[in-house]
Amino acid sequence: MDKRRVADALRTELDRCILIGYRMSEIADKAAQLDGLRCDMSEEVSRLEDIGIKLRDLELGLVDFPAERFGENVLLCWTYGEPEVSYWHPPGGCYEDRKALKLQLIQP
C-alpha cells in the first residue's frame, strides 16, 4: 500500500514535469523510478500469490486466502487495519459477502 501511494505521487510528479517541460533526462529518471516501483509491487503480489494469498483491493489492503471451515473450502478475508482475521466468505463471494468467524474452528 505504501509503494502504491509513492507510485501515485511519483506519477503525479512525472505528469507535472512533462507539462512544465522539464529536461528529458529528469523525466526519464522519474519514469525509471516509477517503473522500478511498479516492478517491485508486481513481484510482491506474485510472492503473495505463490503462498496462496490473493490481493483483492490494494487501496483497502484487502486479501483473501484459502481455508477449510467445517469441511467446506472457504476464503478467509482480512483488510489492512483489522487486528486479526475475523471474516470469511465462500470462494465465489466478495467483500460484501463476508461473514464473521466468531469462534468457529478454522483449518488453514
C-alpha positions in Angstrom: 0.0 0.0 0.0 2.9 2.3 0.8 4.5 1.7 -2.5 1.2 2.3 -4.3 1.0 5.7 -2.6 4.6 6.5 -3.6 4.0 5.4 -7.1 0.8 7.5 -7.4 2.7 10.6 -6.1 5.6 9.9 -8.4 3.2 9.6 -11.4 1.6 12.9 -10.5 5.1 14.5 -10.3 6.1 13.0 -13.6 2.9 14.3 -15.3 3.7 17.8 -13.8 7.3 17.6 -15.1 6.1 16.7 -18.6 3.5 19.5 -18.5 6.0 22.1 -17.3 8.6 20.9 -19.8 11.5 19.6 -17.7 14.5 18.2 -19.5 14.1 14.7 -20.9 16.8 13.3 -18.6 14.9 14.4 -15.5 11.7 12.9 -16.9 13.5 9.7 -17.8 14.8 9.4 -14.2 11.4 9.8 -12.7 9.9 7.3 -15.3 12.6 4.8 -14.4 11.8 5.2 -10.6 8.1 4.7 -11.4 8.9 1.6 -13.5 11.0 0.2 -10.6 8.3 0.7 -8.1 5.7 -1.0 -10.3 8.1 -3.9 -10.8 8.6 -4.2 -7.1 4.9 -4.1 -6.5 4.3 -6.8 -9.1 7.0 -9.1 -7.5 5.4 -8.6 -4.1 2.0 -9.5 -5.4 3.5 -12.6 -7.0 5.1 -13.7 -3.8 1.7 -13.4 -2.0 0.0 -15.4 -4.7 2.8 -18.1 -4.5 1.7 -18.8 -0.9 -2.0 -18.7 -1.7 -2.9 -15.1 -0.7 -5.0 -13.2 -3.2 -4.8 -9.5 -3.3 -8.3 -8.3 -3.8 -8.0 -4.5 -3.4 -4.7 -2.6 -3.0 -6.4 0.6 -1.8 -8.2 -1.2 1.1 -5.4 -3.7 1.7 -7.9 -6.5 1.2 -6.6 -10.0 0.9 -8.2 -13.5 0.8 -6.6 -16.8 1.5 -7.9 -20.4 1.4 -9.0 -22.3 4.5 -11.4 -25.0 5.4 -14.4 -24.4 7.6 -16.4 -27.4 8.8 -15.1 -29.4 5.8 -16.0 -26.7 3.3 -13.5 -24.7 1.3 -13.8 -21.0 2.1 -11.7 -17.9 1.8 -10.6 -16.1 4.9 -10.8 -12.3 4.4 -8.6 -9.7 6.0 -8.4 -5.9 5.5 -5.5 -3.7 6.4 -6.0 -2.3 9.9 -8.1 -5.2 11.2 -6.5 -6.6 14.3 -7.0 -10.2 13.3 -8.6 -12.4 10.6 -12.2 -12.3 11.6 -14.2 -12.9 8.4 -14.7 -15.5 5.7 -16.7 -15.9 2.5 -17.4 -18.7 0.0 -14.9 -19.0 -2.9 -17.2 -17.2 -5.3 -18.1 -14.5 -2.9 -16.8 -11.0 -2.4 -16.2 -8.4 0.3 -19.9 -7.8 0.7 -20.5 -11.5 1.4 -18.1 -11.6 4.4 -19.4 -13.4 7.4 -17.9 -13.1 10.9 -15.8 -16.1 12.1 -16.8 -15.6 15.7 -15.3 -18.6 17.5 -15.6 -21.1 14.6 -12.9 -23.7 14.0 -10.7 -22.9 11.0 -8.0 -25.1 9.5 -5.6 -23.4 7.1 
